[in-house]
């Protein structure tokens, strides 16, 4: 199966263009980008104001698996300070967003590491281990400015 490829451009994702045409990929690059960059609905205990937009995708209300959600809660960090605890939350939110790969049997394991790699620059290092295939390893820099 192939999908239209998305590419990470340092602070945002965009459609990948080749010689005057859209580029396709096996879907994993695109699936990871969508999982990390789409806004997952805030949980009830995330501490957002009652009148604030909890974001999320309306289609989650009709998921085949009750409680299934798309996207990540990285957006909740947009007004946070550059602290180790915030990087830890980013790491947790990234792992949560990619857990579906393991649940659906696409991957045997997913590892997400978050670190401050420069002032104001949060980087997520993602490794996805798949049966009988080399590991999928990517770094997503400037995640902080994207959220």
ABEGO torsion letter per residue (X at the ends): XBBBBBBBAGABBBBBBBBGBBBBBAGAAAAAAAAAABBBBBBAAAGBBAABBAEEBAAAAABABBGBBBEBAAAAAAABBBBAAAAAAAAAAAAAAAAAAAAAGABABBBBBBBBABBGBBBBBBBBBBBGBBBBBBBBBGAAAAX
